[in-house]
Amino acid sequence: SVGFYSLTLISIFDFSKFIATFAVVGFLIPIKFYQTSLHFIKYEVILFNIMGVAPIFSGLFLVINFMFATNTKTQDFKIEKIYFEGDQNSKVAGVVLENNIYSDERKIVELADFNPTEFTGKPIFRVTLSDGLFGYQVINEKKLVK
């Protein structure tokens, strides 16, 4: 769930709706099934659905969306400025693209593994996005190029 959440352009609110939906779907399975095959009591069934079924199925949803992505588009943008956020241990670099495009998508404009020497002489930011199977866009690649 966590790994593919960062590669999918989905808000945390929408993702939490998927987790809640899959938890509710887990509650539709009769409790007697859990009690006979897994020997769970009612409280364990609740914990199993919230901490097990919901994250697994929401992660599976994101994996399938990523694996069956089509309509790949590569776009190049000029970098207007670069900024750094965070402390020494978790410093994250971000870029402001021309016309402030993708400013609301932090997953695209933030670079976790950024080396400041890479920025010199590379004024273009390349983003490759695909349309996922369930309609959510997937980030295939983002990098600095000449």
Protein Blocks (a to p, Z undefined) as FASTA:
>chain_A
ZZmmmmpccdfklmmmmmmmmmmmmmmpcfklmmmmnopafklmmmmmmmmmmmmmmmmm
mmmmmmmgghiacdddddfbdcdeddfklcccddddehhiaklmmklmpcfbbcfklmgo
pabccddddddfkopacdfbdcddZZ
